[in-house]
């Protein structure tokens, strides 16, 4: 059969023997709260709306949810410019709302992870306001990277580092007496000044922030920009000799060892997850040693094109690197920063690179949808944990025709419009109905980003009633995955490749599950004496169509 019917809405209690290390093979659902569900009708998603939609996650069959920043913020970068890491922005609700959400999710069998943003704060953070009011060389400025400018008048940046969002990574301040003064470092937007992690006050503050959220029942922390915190104190120009001046520096390991000691002090598992855009699996694995982070995203998998050889090489390198430190891989196809999978896989270049994002790239959404469905089953069959970005289970595509006056992403704004930015993957979720806001908020409300009318066929309500929908494919896959990795005799064994035709990835997954993915433009024969448990498209006459994944078991 190609798809299983929708599972019951009541999920089994997690087996006790799985609880201590649940994160090793968990499926975690990423919530971008501005775009998930609007409970008060102001056009912006909030915690009340999220609580009302927890049933969707329970029925889907995920193990946990990761919520991107809900902290007080001027929203210069979608909440990643944090002015208070212990609060909740009023647009989302209150701290009490967050505590109730964490508790309610746990009662429903869902753990909660939150973001911590340690590389930088908002320009509205009290620390930075105090730094601007204080003189050069003051303790207040020592929490950040303030430096005199170069050139006779100090009107050139201290070095040539670029901002991730375009332009220089330095902004000059006006001193309290009104004169042009020092420059401060911001690897992202000017509204996001970088913290100085050589200052012990910064380390103590974020260790306190971790305890604050762990004490409120958070099961894990996703560490934003986790490779960027430590900087070479000399702040040398790029390129230079020796280690990179701000990426993957040795100082980071001491920081994360201290964080791991905090996490391990709790009686039940508290998990640290790193956002680490490192291409060398061996370098990434060093952060996953038993006394550092628990897991880190495998972004090379996301960046790889829809090509059997490239994907297999990425999987092999990832598994080998993680095995060396006994850490589980963490697979991801999409998130709030990258082009949605359906759109990416419908293009001539199916890889992903921020530097290559452009307007007007031709896209075959039907082809992209077939490949995205196949990729979902391929990913969910791999050993380790998986992160699922909201809307991927609906097969949503990137919205590339948003009105210019509605765009908010600094990647777009700071490039003068040349970079499409990330708003297209952040368009609010469609839940029900035949016209916007598709149940995202009350009828008549105006979502902060407009939804395409064609999403009427992609709503949760529409797909629940369609047995072959992408939503029901995900539900069936997650139910089968849970069965394969649960129970006293379940196995999390390493992947074992199987003989297969050229262009096909075939391997033993969890338990007795066998995965076949055909990445070729032709049909291939499936192995004899095997039953098809689930497939992303219907097999015909014992063959697997192009761009299709099937899960098999011996007959």
Buried (B, 14 or more C-beta within 10 A) or exposed (E): EBBBEBBEEEBEEBEEEBEEBBBBBBBBBBBBBBBBBBBBBBBBBBBBBBBBBBEBBBBBBBBBBBBBBBBBBBBBBBBBBBBBBEBBBEBBBEEEBBBBBBEBBBEEBBBBBBBBBBBBBBBBBEBBBBBBEBEEEEEBBBBBBBBEBBEEEBEBBBBBBEBBBBBBBBBBBEBEEEEEBBBBBBBBBBBBBBBBBBBEEBBEBBBEBBBEBBEBBBBBBBBBBBBBBBBBEEBBEEEEEEEBBBBBBEEBBEBBEBBBEBBEEEEEBBBBBBBBBBEEBEBBBBBBBEEBBBBBBBBBBBBBBBBBEBBBEBBEBBBEBBEBBEBBBBBBBBBBBBBBBBBBBBBEEBBBEBEEBEEEBEBBBEBBBBBBBBBBBBBBBBBBBBBBBBBBBBBBBBBBEBEEEEBBBBBBBBBEEEBBBBBBBBBBBBBBBEEBBBBBBEEEBEBBBBBBEEBBBBBBBBBBEEBEBBBBBBBBBBBBBBBBBBEEEBBBEEBEEBEBBEBBBBBBBBBEBBBBBBBBEEBBEBBEEBEBBBBBBBBEEEEBBBBBBBBBBEE
